[in-house]
């Protein structure tokens, strides 16, 4: 039985390196509205600042509608990166 004299392992795949743009730009998140949520409460949960509710509303006017208080349980909101 012949034994190979030089056994080499195949090269391990290199982990994907994110592009510079992907590293620098935070991504939007999705938040599912829960019972009792308001835009201010969601802003406090995700940004730590209830005063940023308008930023969430502006990103979701098509989903929420003309009234910022018209949240419904289960509604999926896009949470943009904090600006």
mmCIF file of the N, C-alpha and C atoms, coordinates in Angstrom:
data_MODEL
# 
_entry.id   MODEL 
# 
loop_
_atom_site.group_PDB 
_atom_site.id 
_atom_site.type_symbol 
_atom_site.label_atom_id 
_atom_site.label_alt_id 
_atom_site.label_comp_id 
_atom_site.label_asym_id 
_atom_site.label_entity_id 
_atom_site.label_seq_id 
_atom_site.pdbx_PDB_ins_code 
_atom_site.Cartn_x 
_atom_site.Cartn_y 
_atom_site.Cartn_z 
_atom_site.occupancy 
_atom_site.B_iso_or_equiv 
_atom_site.pdbx_formal_charge 
_atom_site.auth_seq_id 
_atom_site.auth_comp_id 
_atom_site.auth_asym_id 
_atom_site.auth_atom_id 
_atom_site.pdbx_PDB_model_num 
ATOM 1   N N  . UNK A 1 1  ? 0.846   -1.164 0.000  1.00 0.00 ? 1  UNK A N  1 
ATOM 2   C CA . UNK A 1 1  ? 0.000   0.000  0.000  1.00 0.00 ? 1  UNK A CA 1 
ATOM 3   C C  . UNK A 1 1  ? 0.894   1.231  0.000  1.00 0.00 ? 1  UNK A C  1 
ATOM 4   N N  . UNK A 1 2  ? 0.658   2.113  -0.895 1.00 0.00 ? 2  UNK A N  1 
ATOM 5   C CA . UNK A 1 2  ? 1.475   3.317  -1.023 1.00 0.00 ? 2  UNK A CA 1 
ATOM 6   C C  . UNK A 1 2  ? 0.917   4.413  -0.129 1.00 0.00 ? 2  UNK A C  1 
ATOM 7   N N  . UNK A 1 3  ? 1.798   5.073  0.591  1.00 0.00 ? 3  UNK A N  1 
ATOM 8   C CA . UNK A 1 3  ? 1.407   6.199  1.442  1.00 0.00 ? 3  UNK A CA 1 
ATOM 9   C C  . UNK A 1 3  ? 1.910   7.458  0.773  1.00 0.00 ? 3  UNK A C  1 
ATOM 10  N N  . UNK A 1 4  ? 1.027   8.439  0.608  1.00 0.00 ? 4  UNK A N  1 
ATOM 11  C CA . UNK A 1 4  ? 1.486   9.666  -0.054 1.00 0.00 ? 4  UNK A CA 1 
ATOM 12  C C  . UNK A 1 4  ? 2.588   10.322 0.784  1.00 0.00 ? 4  UNK A C  1 
ATOM 13  N N  . UNK A 1 5  ? 3.585   10.841 0.097  1.00 0.00 ? 5  UNK A N  1 
ATOM 14  C CA . UNK A 1 5  ? 4.708   11.457 0.783  1.00 0.00 ? 5  UNK A CA 1 
ATOM 15  C C  . UNK A 1 5  ? 4.417   12.891 1.194  1.00 0.00 ? 5  UNK A C  1 
ATOM 16  N N  . UNK A 1 6  ? 3.554   13.553 0.494  1.00 0.00 ? 6  UNK A N  1 
ATOM 17  C CA . UNK A 1 6  ? 3.247   14.931 0.869  1.00 0.00 ? 6  UNK A CA 1 
ATOM 18  C C  . UNK A 1 6  ? 1.741   15.128 0.807  1.00 0.00 ? 6  UNK A C  1 
ATOM 19  N N  . UNK A 1 7  ? 1.131   15.048 1.950  1.00 0.00 ? 7  UNK A N  1 
ATOM 20  C CA . UNK A 1 7  ? -0.309  15.276 2.024  1.00 0.00 ? 7  UNK A CA 1 
ATOM 21  C C  . UNK A 1 7  ? -0.528  16.739 2.368  1.00 0.00 ? 7  UNK A C  1 
ATOM 22  N N  . UNK A 1 8  ? -1.254  17.404 1.533  1.00 0.00 ? 8  UNK A N  1 
ATOM 23  C CA . UNK A 1 8  ? -1.556  18.807 1.814  1.00 0.00 ? 8  UNK A CA 1 
ATOM 24  C C  . UNK A 1 8  ? -3.059  18.972 1.877  1.00 0.00 ? 8  UNK A C  1 
ATOM 25  N N  . UNK A 1 9  ? -3.471  19.737 2.808  1.00 0.00 ? 9  UNK A N  1 
ATOM 26  C CA . UNK A 1 9  ? -4.896  20.023 2.941  1.00 0.00 ? 9  UNK A CA 1 
ATOM 27  C C  . UNK A 1 9  ? -5.271  21.077 1.914  1.00 0.00 ? 9  UNK A C  1 
ATOM 28  N N  . UNK A 1 10 ? -6.479  20.982 1.420  1.00 0.00 ? 10 UNK A N  1 
ATOM 29  C CA . UNK A 1 10 ? -6.891  22.025 0.474  1.00 0.00 ? 10 UNK A CA 1 
ATOM 30  C C  . UNK A 1 10 ? -6.921  23.372 1.178  1.00 0.00 ? 10 UNK A C  1 
ATOM 31  N N  . UNK A 1 11 ? -6.679  24.428 0.443  1.00 0.00 ? 11 UNK A N  1 
ATOM 32  C CA . UNK A 1 11 ? -6.689  25.747 1.093  1.00 0.00 ? 11 UNK A CA 1 
ATOM 33  C C  . UNK A 1 11 ? -8.067  26.048 1.675  1.00 0.00 ? 11 UNK A C  1 
ATOM 34  N N  . UNK A 1 12 ? -8.072  26.606 2.882  1.00 0.00 ? 12 UNK A N  1 
ATOM 35  C CA . UNK A 1 12 ? -9.365  26.956 3.462  1.00 0.00 ? 12 UNK A CA 1 
ATOM 36  C C  . UNK A 1 12 ? -9.902  28.195 2.777  1.00 0.00 ? 12 UNK A C  1 
ATOM 37  N N  . UNK A 1 13 ? -11.209 28.221 2.607  1.00 0.00 ? 13 UNK A N  1 
ATOM 38  C CA . UNK A 1 13 ? -11.782 29.404 1.962  1.00 0.00 ? 13 UNK A CA 1 
ATOM 39  C C  . UNK A 1 13 ? -11.596 30.623 2.844  1.00 0.00 ? 13 UNK A C  1 
ATOM 40  N N  . UNK A 1 14 ? -11.302 31.725 2.213  1.00 0.00 ? 14 UNK A N  1 
ATOM 41  C CA . UNK A 1 14 ? -11.133 32.973 2.955  1.00 0.00 ? 14 UNK A CA 1 
ATOM 42  C C  . UNK A 1 14 ? -12.496 33.525 3.306  1.00 0.00 ? 14 UNK A C  1 
ATOM 43  N N  . UNK A 1 15 ? -12.644 34.051 4.518  1.00 0.00 ? 15 UNK A N  1 
ATOM 44  C CA . UNK A 1 15 ? -13.940 34.646 4.851  1.00 0.00 ? 15 UNK A CA 1 
ATOM 45  C C  . UNK A 1 15 ? -14.212 35.854 3.979  1.00 0.00 ? 15 UNK A C  1 
ATOM 46  N N  . UNK A 1 16 ? -15.460 36.036 3.671  1.00 0.00 ? 16 UNK A N  1 
ATOM 47  C CA . UNK A 1 16 ? -15.838 37.185 2.839  1.00 0.00 ? 16 UNK A CA 1 
ATOM 48  C C  . UNK A 1 16 ? -15.498 38.468 3.576  1.00 0.00 ? 16 UNK A C  1 
ATOM 49  N N  . UNK A 1 17 ? -14.871 39.355 2.884  1.00 0.00 ? 17 UNK A N  1 
ATOM 50  C CA . UNK A 1 17 ? -14.528 40.650 3.461  1.00 0.00 ? 17 UNK A CA 1 
ATOM 51  C C  . UNK A 1 17 ? -15.549 41.667 2.985  1.00 0.00 ? 17 UNK A C  1 
ATOM 52  N N  . UNK A 1 18 ? -16.239 42.338 3.911  1.00 0.00 ? 18 UNK A N  1 
ATOM 53  C CA . UNK A 1 18 ? -17.217 43.335 3.464  1.00 0.00 ? 18 UNK A CA 1 
ATOM 54  C C  . UNK A 1 18 ? -16.524 44.487 2.761  1.00 0.00 ? 18 UNK A C  1 
ATOM 55  N N  . UNK A 1 19 ? -17.232 45.076 1.854  1.00 0.00 ? 19 UNK A N  1 
ATOM 56  C CA . UNK A 1 19 ? -16.673 46.233 1.166  1.00 0.00 ? 19 UNK A CA 1 
ATOM 57  C C  . UNK A 1 19 ? -16.597 47.403 2.128  1.00 0.00 ? 19 UNK A C  1 
ATOM 58  N N  . UNK A 1 20 ? -15.836 48.384 1.789  1.00 0.00 ? 20 UNK A N  1 
ATOM 59  C CA . UNK A 1 20 ? -15.696 49.558 2.648  1.00 0.00 ? 20 UNK A CA 1 
ATOM 60  C C  . UNK A 1 20 ? -17.052 50.227 2.872  1.00 0.00 ? 20 UNK A C  1 
ATOM 61  N N  . UNK A 1 21 ? -17.868 50.293 1.835  1.00 0.00 ? 21 UNK A N  1 
ATOM 62  C CA . UNK A 1 21 ? -19.178 50.943 1.967  1.00 0.00 ? 21 UNK A CA 1 
ATOM 63  C C  . UNK A 1 21 ? -20.064 50.177 2.942  1.00 0.00 ? 21 UNK A C  1 
ATOM 64  N N  . UNK A 1 22 ? -20.039 48.856 2.858  1.00 0.00 ? 22 UNK A N  1 
ATOM 65  C CA . UNK A 1 22 ? -20.865 48.053 3.752  1.00 0.00 ? 22 UNK A CA 1 
ATOM 66  C C  . UNK A 1 22 ? -20.387 48.190 5.194  1.00 0.00 ? 22 UNK A C  1 
ATOM 67  N N  . UNK A 1 23 ? -19.119 48.392 5.379  1.00 0.00 ? 23 UNK A N  1 
ATOM 68  C CA . UNK A 1 23 ? -18.572 48.530 6.717  1.00 0.00 ? 23 UNK A CA 1 
ATOM 69  C C  . UNK A 1 23 ? -18.932 49.881 7.314  1.00 0.00 ? 23 UNK A C  1 
ATOM 70  N N  . UNK A 1 24 ? -18.958 50.909 6.503  1.00 0.00 ? 24 UNK A N  1 
ATOM 71  C CA . UNK A 1 24 ? -19.166 52.255 7.002  1.00 0.00 ? 24 UNK A CA 1 
ATOM 72  C C  . UNK A 1 24 ? -20.629 52.640 7.153  1.00 0.00 ? 24 UNK A C  1 
ATOM 73  N N  . UNK A 1 25 ? -21.491 52.071 6.340  1.00 0.00 ? 25 UNK A N  1 
ATOM 74  C CA . UNK A 1 25 ? -22.895 52.470 6.343  1.00 0.00 ? 25 UNK A CA 1 
ATOM 75  C C  . UNK A 1 25 ? -23.732 51.465 7.120  1.00 0.00 ? 25 UNK A C  1 
ATOM 76  N N  . UNK A 1 26 ? -24.357 51.880 8.230  1.00 0.00 ? 26 UNK A N  1 
ATOM 77  C CA . UNK A 1 26 ? -25.224 50.959 8.964  1.00 0.00 ? 26 UNK A CA 1 
ATOM 78  C C  . UNK A 1 26 ? -26.463 50.628 8.139  1.00 0.00 ? 26 UNK A C  1 
ATOM 79  N N  . UNK A 1 27 ? -27.023 49.458 8.373  1.00 0.00 ? 27 UNK A N  1 
ATOM 80  C CA . UNK A 1 27 ? -28.202 49.025 7.628  1.00 0.00 ? 27 UNK A CA 1 
ATOM 81  C C  . UNK A 1 27 ? -29.471 49.318 8.413  1.00 0.00 ? 27 UNK A C  1 
ATOM 82  N N  . UNK A 1 28 ? -30.546 49.471 7.681  1.00 0.00 ? 28 UNK A N  1 
ATOM 83  C CA . UNK A 1 28 ? -31.856 49.645 8.309  1.00 0.00 ? 28 UNK A CA 1 
ATOM 84  C C  . UNK A 1 28 ? -32.257 48.317 8.951  1.00 0.00 ? 28 UNK A C  1 
ATOM 85  N N  . UNK A 1 29 ? -33.100 48.393 9.953  1.00 0.00 ? 29 UNK A N  1 
ATOM 86  C CA . UNK A 1 29 ? -33.622 47.213 10.636 1.00 0.00 ? 29 UNK A CA 1 
ATOM 87  C C  . UNK A 1 29 ? -35.129 47.157 10.427 1.00 0.00 ? 29 UNK A C  1 
ATOM 88  N N  . UNK A 1 30 ? -35.704 46.019 10.745 1.00 0.00 ? 30 UNK A N  1 
ATOM 89  C CA . UNK A 1 30 ? -37.155 45.864 10.709 1.00 0.00 ? 30 UNK A CA 1 
ATOM 90  C C  . UNK A 1 30 ? -37.628 45.704 12.152 1.00 0.00 ? 30 UNK A C  1 
ATOM 91  N N  . UNK A 1 31 ? -38.690 46.419 12.501 1.00 0.00 ? 31 UNK A N  1 
ATOM 92  C CA . UNK A 1 31 ? -39.288 46.327 13.828 1.00 0.00 ? 31 UNK A CA 1 
ATOM 93  C C  . UNK A 1 31 ? -40.743 45.944 13.642 1.00 0.00 ? 31 UNK A C  1 
ATOM 94  N N  . UNK A 1 32 ? -41.204 44.946 14.379 1.00 0.00 ? 32 UNK A N  1 
ATOM 95  C CA . UNK A 1 32 ? -42.610 44.528 14.323 1.00 0.00 ? 32 UNK A CA 1 
ATOM 96  C C  . UNK A 1 32 ? -43.336 45.160 15.513 1.00 0.00 ? 32 UNK A C  1 
ATOM 97  N N  . UNK A 1 33 ? -44.393 45.916 15.202 1.00 0.00 ? 33 UNK A N  1 
ATOM 98  C CA . UNK A 1 33 ? -45.136 46.650 16.217 1.00 0.00 ? 33 UNK A CA 1 
ATOM 99  C C  . UNK A 1 33 ? -45.799 45.678 17.190 1.00 0.00 ? 33 UNK A C  1 
ATOM 100 N N  . UNK A 1 34 ? -45.630 45.984 18.484 1.00 0.00 ? 34 UNK A N  1 
ATOM 101 C CA . UNK A 1 34 ? -46.195 45.173 19.564 1.00 0.00 ? 34 UNK A CA 1 
ATOM 102 C C  . UNK A 1 34 ? -47.338 45.941 20.228 1.00 0.00 ? 34 UNK A C  1 
ATOM 103 N N  . UNK A 1 35 ? -48.186 45.240 20.987 1.00 0.00 ? 35 UNK A N  1 
ATOM 104 C CA . UNK A 1 35 ? -49.276 45.938 21.685 1.00 0.00 ? 35 UNK A CA 1 
ATOM 105 C C  . UNK A 1 35 ? -48.723 47.055 22.576 1.00 0.00 ? 35 UNK A C  1 
ATOM 106 N N  . UNK A 1 36 ? -49.351 48.220 22.509 1.00 0.00 ? 36 UNK A N  1 
ATOM 107 C CA . UNK A 1 36 ? -48.952 49.360 23.329 1.00 0.00 ? 36 UNK A CA 1 
ATOM 108 C C  . UNK A 1 36 ? -47.864 50.228 22.725 1.00 0.00 ? 36 UNK A C  1 
ATOM 109 N N  . UNK A 1 37 ? -47.303 49.821 21.593 1.00 0.00 ? 37 UNK A N  1 
ATOM 110 C CA . UNK A 1 37 ? -46.240 50.610 20.967 1.00 0.00 ? 37 UNK A CA 1 
ATOM 111 C C  . UNK A 1 37 ? -46.762 51.931 20.411 1.00 0.00 ? 37 UNK A C  1 
ATOM 112 N N  . UNK A 1 38 ? -45.942 52.928 20.531 1.00 0.00 ? 38 UNK A N  1 
ATOM 113 C CA . UNK A 1 38 ? -46.121 54.209 19.844 1.00 0.00 ? 38 UNK A CA 1 
ATOM 114 C C  . UNK A 1 38 ? -44.813 54.475 19.129 1.00 0.00 ? 38 UNK A C  1 
ATOM 115 N N  . UNK A 1 39 ? -44.803 55.425 18.217 1.00 0.00 ? 39 UNK A N  1 
ATOM 116 C CA . UNK A 1 39 ? -43.551 55.746 17.528 1.00 0.00 ? 39 UNK A CA 1 
ATOM 117 C C  . UNK A 1 39 ? -42.501 56.244 18.514 1.00 0.00 ? 39 UNK A C  1 
ATOM 118 N N  . UNK A 1 40 ? -42.917 57.011 19.510 1.00 0.00 ? 40 UNK A N  1 
ATOM 119 C CA . UNK A 1 40 ? -41.967 57.507 20.512 1.00 0.00 ? 40 UNK A CA 1 
ATOM 120 C C  . UNK A 1 40 ? -41.375 56.351 21.319 1.00 0.00 ? 40 UNK A C  1 
ATOM 121 N N  . UNK A 1 41 ? -42.203 55.383 21.690 1.00 0.00 ? 41 UNK A N  1 
ATOM 122 C CA . UNK A 1 41 ? -41.713 54.233 22.450 1.00 0.00 ? 41 UNK A CA 1 
ATOM 123 C C  . UNK A 1 41 ? -40.746 53.399 21.612 1.00 0.00 ? 41 UNK A C  1 
ATOM 124 N N  . UNK A 1 42 ? -41.077 53.207 20.349 1.00 0.00 ? 42 UNK A N  1 
ATOM 125 C CA . UNK A 1 42 ? -40.195 52.457 19.455 1.00 0.00 ? 42 UNK A CA 1 
ATOM 126 C C  . UNK A 1 42 ? -38.867 53.198 19.298 1.00 0.00 ? 42 UNK A C  1 
ATOM 127 N N  . UNK A 1 43 ? -38.934 54.521 19.122 1.00 0.00 ? 43 UNK A N  1 
ATOM 128 C CA . UNK A 1 43 ? -37.704 55.314 18.987 1.00 0.00 ? 43 UNK A CA 1 
ATOM 129 C C  . UNK A 1 43 ? -36.847 55.181 20.244 1.00 0.00 ? 43 UNK A C  1 
ATOM 130 N N  . UNK A 1 44 ? -37.482 55.166 21.404 1.00 0.00 ? 44 UNK A N  1 
ATOM 131 C CA . UNK A 1 44 ? -36.721 55.008 22.645 1.00 0.00 ? 44 UNK A CA 1 
ATOM 132 C C  . UNK A 1 44 ? -36.086 53.622 22.708 1.00 0.00 ? 44 UNK A C  1 
ATOM 133 N N  . UNK A 1 45 ? -36.821 52.586 22.272 1.00 0.00 ? 45 UNK A N  1 
ATOM 134 C CA . UNK A 1 45 ? -36.290 51.217 22.284 1.00 0.00 ? 45 UNK A CA 1 
ATOM 135 C C  . UNK A 1 45 ? -35.089 51.069 21.348 1.00 0.00 ? 45 UNK A C  1 
ATOM 136 N N  . UNK A 1 46 ? -35.214 51.588 20.124 1.00 0.00 ? 46 UNK A N  1 
ATOM 137 C CA . UNK A 1 46 ? -34.171 51.329 19.126 1.00 0.00 ? 46 UNK A CA 1 
ATOM 138 C C  . UNK A 1 46 ? -33.065 52.380 19.087 1.00 0.00 ? 46 UNK A C  1 
ATOM 139 N N  . UNK A 1 47 ? -33.384 53.621 19.416 1.00 0.00 ? 47 UNK A N  1 
ATOM 140 C CA . UNK A 1 47 ? -32.388 54.696 19.356 1.00 0.00 ? 47 UNK A CA 1 
ATOM 141 C C  . UNK A 1 47 ? -31.958 55.193 20.731 1.00 0.00 ? 47 UNK A C  1 
ATOM 142 N N  . UNK A 1 48 ? -32.766 54.893 21.756 1.00 0.00 ? 48 UNK A N  1 
ATOM 143 C CA . UNK A 1 48 ? -32.486 55.440 23.074 1.00 0.00 ? 48 UNK A CA 1 
ATOM 144 C C  . UNK A 1 48 ? -32.956 56.874 23.214 1.00 0.00 ? 48 UNK A C  1 
ATOM 145 N N  . UNK A 1 49 ? -33.791 57.341 22.279 1.00 0.00 ? 49 UNK A N  1 
ATOM 146 C CA . UNK A 1 49 ? -34.269 58.726 22.284 1.00 0.00 ? 49 UNK A CA 1 
ATOM 147 C C  . UNK A 1 49 ? -35.670 58.780 21.679 1.00 0.00 ? 49 UNK A C  1 
ATOM 148 N N  . UNK A 1 50 ? -36.674 58.976 22.525 1.00 0.00 ? 50 UNK A N  1 
ATOM 149 C CA . UNK A 1 50 ? -38.062 59.013 22.059 1.00 0.00 ? 50 UNK A CA 1 
ATOM 150 C C  . UNK A 1 50 ? -38.309 60.155 21.082 1.00 0.00 ? 50 UNK A C  1 
ATOM 151 N N  . UNK A 1 51 ? -37.508 61.205 21.166 1.00 0.00 ? 51 UNK A N  1 
ATOM 152 C CA . UNK A 1 51 ? -37.676 62.358 20.290 1.00 0.00 ? 51 UNK A CA 1 
ATOM 153 C C  . UNK A 1 51 ? -37.368 62.088 18.826 1.00 0.00 ? 51 UNK A C  1 
ATOM 154 N N  . UNK A 1 52 ? -36.810 60.929 18.526 1.00 0.00 ? 52 UNK A N  1 
ATOM 155 C CA . UNK A 1 52 ? -36.484 60.599 17.126 1.00 0.00 ? 52 UNK A CA 1 
ATOM 156 C C  . UNK A 1 52 ? -37.610 59.831 16.433 1.00 0.00 ? 52 UNK A C  1 
ATOM 157 N N  . UNK A 1 53 ? -38.826 59.874 17.000 1.00 0.00 ? 53 UNK A N  1 
ATOM 158 C CA . UNK A 1 53 ? -39.953 59.154 16.411 1.00 0.00 ? 53 UNK A CA 1 
ATOM 159 C C  . UNK A 1 53 ? -40.242 59.608 14.985 1.00 0.00 ? 53 UNK A C  1 
ATOM 160 N N  . UNK A 1 54 ? -40.034 60.884 14.689 1.00 0.00 ? 54 UNK A N  1 
ATOM 161 C CA . UNK A 1 54 ? -40.329 61.427 13.359 1.00 0.00 ? 54 UNK A CA 1 
ATOM 162 C C  . UNK A 1 54 ? -39.483 60.736 12.291 1.00 0.00 ? 54 UNK A C  1 
ATOM 163 N N  . UNK A 1 55 ? -38.252 60.384 12.633 1.00 0.00 ? 55 UNK A N  1 
ATOM 164 C CA . UNK A 1 55 ? -37.375 59.703 11.687 1.00 0.00 ? 55 UNK A CA 1 
ATOM 165 C C  . UNK A 1 55 ? -37.967 58.348 11.294 1.00 0.00 ? 55 UNK A C  1 
ATOM 166 N N  . UNK A 1 56 ? -38.540 57.644 12.258 1.00 0.00 ? 56 UNK A N  1 
ATOM 167 C CA . UNK A 1 56 ? -39.180 56.354 11.974 1.00 0.00 ? 56 UNK A CA 1 
ATOM 168 C C  . UNK A 1 56 ? -40.447 56.579 11.154 1.00 0.00 ? 56 UNK A C  1 
ATOM 169 N N  . UNK A 1 57 ? -41.230 57.577 11.526 1.00 0.00 ? 57 UNK A N  1 
ATOM 170 C CA . UNK A 1 57 ? -42.460 57.873 10.784 1.00 0.00 ? 57 UNK A CA 1 
ATOM 171 C C  . UNK A 1 57 ? -42.154 58.228 9.332  1.00 0.00 ? 57 UNK A C  1 
ATOM 172 N N  . UNK A 1 58 ? -41.175 59.098 9.115  1.00 0.00 ? 58 UNK A N  1 
ATOM 173 C CA . UNK A 1 58 ? -40.832 59.515 7.759  1.00 0.00 ? 58 UNK A CA 1 
ATOM 174 C C  . UNK A 1 58 ? -40.427 58.325 6.888  1.00 0.00 ? 58 UNK A C  1 
ATOM 175 N N  . UNK A 1 59 ? -39.773 57.342 7.482  1.00 0.00 ? 59 UNK A N  1 
ATOM 176 C CA . UNK A 1 59 ? -39.338 56.165 6.724  1.00 0.00 ? 59 UNK A CA 1 
ATOM 177 C C  . UNK A 1 59 ? -40.478 55.188 6.462  1.00 0.00 ? 59 UNK A C  1 
ATOM 178 N N  . UNK A 1 60 ? -41.620 55.384 7.137  1.00 0.00 ? 60 UNK A N  1 
ATOM 179 C CA . UNK A 1 60 ? -42.712 54.417 7.044  1.00 0.00 ? 60 UNK A CA 1 
ATOM 180 C C  . UNK A 1 60 ? -44.070 55.018 6.734  1.00 0.00 ? 60 UNK A C  1 
ATOM 181 N N  . UNK A 1 61 ? -44.102 56.215 6.164  1.00 0.00 ? 61 UNK A N  1 
ATOM 182 C CA . UNK A 1 61 ? -45.387 56.862 5.868  1.00 0.00 ? 61 UNK A CA 1 
ATOM 183 C C  . UNK A 1 61 ? -46.274 56.000 4.970  1.00 0.00 ? 61 UNK A C  1 
ATOM 184 N N  . UNK A 1 62 ? -45.677 55.290 4.027  1.00 0.00 ? 62 UNK A N  1 
ATOM 185 C CA . UNK A 1 62 ? -46.473 54.438 3.140  1.00 0.00 ? 62 UNK A CA 1 
ATOM 186 C C  . UNK A 1 62 ? -47.148 53.307 3.910  1.00 0.00 ? 62 UNK A C  1 
ATOM 187 N N  . UNK A 1 63 ? -46.515 52.837 4.964  1.00 0.00 ? 63 UNK A N  1 
ATOM 188 C CA . UNK A 1 63 ? -47.063 51.742 5.759  1.00 0.00 ? 63 UNK A CA 1 
ATOM 189 C C  . UNK A 1 63 ? -48.039 52.251 6.810  1.00 0.00 ? 63 UNK A C  1 
ATOM 190 N N  . UNK A 1 64 ? -47.675 53.331 7.495  1.00 0.00 ? 64 UNK A N  1 
ATOM 191 C CA . UNK A 1 64 ? -48.486 53.846 8.613  1.00 0.00 ? 64 UNK A CA 1 
ATOM 192 C C  . UNK A 1 64 ? -49.662 54.674 8.127  1.00 0.00 ? 64 UNK A C  1 
ATOM 193 N N  . UNK A 1 65 ? -49.446 55.476 7.103  1.00 0.00 ? 65 UNK A N  1 
ATOM 194 C CA . UNK A 1 65 ? -50.491 56.371 6.617  1.00 0.00 ? 65 UNK A CA 1 
ATOM 195 C C  . UNK A 1 65 ? -50.256 57.791 7.083  1.00 0.00 ? 65 UNK A C  1 
ATOM 196 N N  . UNK A 1 66 ? -51.264 58.614 6.919  1.00 0.00 ? 66 UNK A N  1 
ATOM 197 C CA . UNK A 1 66 ? -51.147 60.043 7.211  1.00 0.00 ? 66 UNK A CA 1 
ATOM 198 C C  . UNK A 1 66 ? -51.129 60.376 8.702  1.00 0.00 ? 66 UNK A C  1 
ATOM 199 N N  . UNK A 1 67 ? -51.552 59.440 9.546  1.00 0.00 ? 67 UNK A N  1 
ATOM 200 C CA . UNK A 1 67 ? -51.628 59.696 10.987 1.00 0.00 ? 67 UNK A CA 1 
ATOM 201 C C  . UNK A 1 67 ? -50.540 58.891 11.691 1.00 0.00 ? 67 UNK A C  1 
ATOM 202 N N  . UNK A 1 68 ? -49.584 59.555 12.337 1.00 0.00 ? 68 UNK A N  1 
ATOM 203 C CA . UNK A 1 68 ? -48.496 58.829 13.005 1.00 0.00 ? 68 UNK A CA 1 
ATOM 204 C C  . UNK A 1 68 ? -48.982 57.877 14.102 1.00 0.00 ? 68 UNK A C  1 
ATOM 205 N N  . UNK A 1 69 ? -50.162 58.132 14.655 1.00 0.00 ? 69 UNK A N  1 
ATOM 206 C CA . UNK A 1 69 ? -50.684 57.281 15.725 1.00 0.00 ? 69 UNK A CA 1 
ATOM 207 C C  . UNK A 1 69 ? -51.427 56.053 15.204 1.00 0.00 ? 69 UNK A C  1 
ATOM 208 N N  . UNK A 1 70 ? -51.419 55.827 13.918 1.00 0.00 ? 70 UNK A N  1 
ATOM 209 C CA . UNK A 1 70 ? -52.197 54.738 13.333 1.00 0.00 ? 70 UNK A CA 1 
ATOM 210 C C  . UNK A 1 70 ? -51.419 53.418 13.281 1.00 0.00 ? 70 UNK A C  1 
ATOM 211 N N  . UNK A 1 71 ? -50.611 53.128 14.301 1.00 0.00 ? 71 UNK A N  1 
ATOM 212 C CA . UNK A 1 71 ? -49.870 51.870 14.329 1.00 0.00 ? 71 UNK A CA 1 
ATOM 213 C C  . UNK A 1 71 ? -50.816 50.720 14.622 1.00 0.00 ? 71 UNK A C  1 
ATOM 214 N N  . UNK A 1 72 ? -50.548 49.579 14.004 1.00 0.00 ? 72 UNK A N  1 
ATOM 215 C CA . UNK A 1 72 ? -51.320 48.363 14.258 1.00 0.00 ? 72 UNK A CA 1 
ATOM 216 C C  . UNK A 1 72 ? -50.340 47.262 14.665 1.00 0.00 ? 72 UNK A C  1 
ATOM 217 N N  . UNK A 1 73 ? -50.752 46.435 15.614 1.00 0.00 ? 73 UNK A N  1 
ATOM 218 C CA . UNK A 1 73 ? -49.929 45.313 16.058 1.00 0.00 ? 73 UNK A CA 1 
ATOM 219 C C  . UNK A 1 73 ? -49.600 44.443 14.851 1.00 0.00 ? 73 UNK A C  1 
ATOM 220 N N  . UNK A 1 74 ? -48.334 44.068 14.736 1.00 0.00 ? 74 UNK A N  1 
ATOM 221 C CA . UNK A 1 74 ? -47.880 43.225 13.633 1.00 0.00 ? 74 UNK A CA 1 
ATOM 222 C C  . UNK A 1 74 ? -47.339 44.011 12.443 1.00 0.00 ? 74 UNK A C  1 
ATOM 223 N N  . UNK A 1 75 ? -47.569 45.302 12.424 1.00 0.00 ? 75 UNK A N  1 
ATOM 224 C CA . UNK A 1 75 ? -47.065 46.147 11.351 1.00 0.00 ? 75 UNK A CA 1 
ATOM 225 C C  . UNK A 1 75 ? -45.533 46.070 11.348 1.00 0.00 ? 75 UNK A C  1 
ATOM 226 N N  . UNK A 1 76 ? -44.951 45.914 10.164 1.00 0.00 ? 76 UNK A N  1 
ATOM 227 C CA . UNK A 1 76 ? -43.497 45.837 10.037 1.00 0.00 ? 76 UNK A CA 1 
ATOM 228 C C  . UNK A 1 76 ? -42.969 47.203 9.610  1.00 0.00 ? 76 UNK A C  1 
ATOM 229 N N  . UNK A 1 77 ? -42.165 47.801 10.479 1.00 0.00 ? 77 UNK A N  1 
ATOM 230 C CA . UNK A 1 77 ? -41.614 49.131 10.212 1.00 0.00 ? 77 UNK A CA 1 
ATOM 231 C C  . UNK A 1 77 ? -40.126 49.042 9.904  1.00 0.00 ? 77 UNK A C  1 
ATOM 232 N N  . UNK A 1 78 ? -39.711 49.829 8.950  1.00 0.00 ? 78 UNK A N  1 
ATOM 233 C CA . UNK A 1 78 ? -38.286 49.961 8.658  1.00 0.00 ? 78 UNK A CA 1 
ATOM 234 C C  . UNK A 1 78 ? -37.712 50.980 9.633  1.00 0.00 ? 78 UNK A C  1 
ATOM 235 N N  . UNK A 1 79 ? -36.665 50.588 10.333 1.00 0.00 ? 79 UNK A N  1 
ATOM 236 C CA . UNK A 1 79 ? -35.993 51.487 11.271 1.00 0.00 ? 79 UNK A CA 1 
ATOM 237 C C  . UNK A 1 79 ? -34.699 51.936 10.606 1.00 0.00 ? 79 UNK A C  1 
ATOM 238 N N  . UNK A 1 80 ? -34.674 53.184 10.134 1.00 0.00 ? 80 UNK A N  1 
ATOM 239 C CA . UNK A 1 80 ? -33.456 53.652 9.452  1.00 0.00 ? 80 UNK A CA 1 
ATOM 240 C C  . UNK A 1 80 ? -32.334 53.859 10.450 1.00 0.00 ? 80 UNK A C  1 
ATOM 241 N N  . UNK A 1 81 ? -31.101 53.868 9.973  1.00 0.00 ? 81 UNK A N  1 
ATOM 242 C CA . UNK A 1 81 ? -29.981 54.161 10.874 1.00 0.00 ? 81 UNK A CA 1 
ATOM 243 C C  . UNK A 1 81 ? -30.178 55.519 11.535 1.00 0.00 ? 81 UNK A C  1 
ATOM 244 N N  . UNK A 1 82 ? -29.789 55.623 12.779 1.00 0.00 ? 82 UNK A N  1 
ATOM 245 C CA . UNK A 1 82 ? -29.919 56.865 13.542 1.00 0.00 ? 82 UNK A CA 1 
ATOM 246 C C  . UNK A 1 82 ? -29.081 57.953 12.883 1.00 0.00 ? 82 UNK A C  1 
ATOM 247 N N  . UNK A 1 83 ? -29.719 59.102 12.668 1.00 0.00 ? 83 UNK A N  1 
ATOM 248 C CA . UNK A 1 83 ? -28.940 60.185 12.051 1.00 0.00 ? 83 UNK A CA 1 
ATOM 249 C C  . UNK A 1 83 ? -28.763 61.328 13.014 1.00 0.00 ? 83 UNK A C  1 
# 
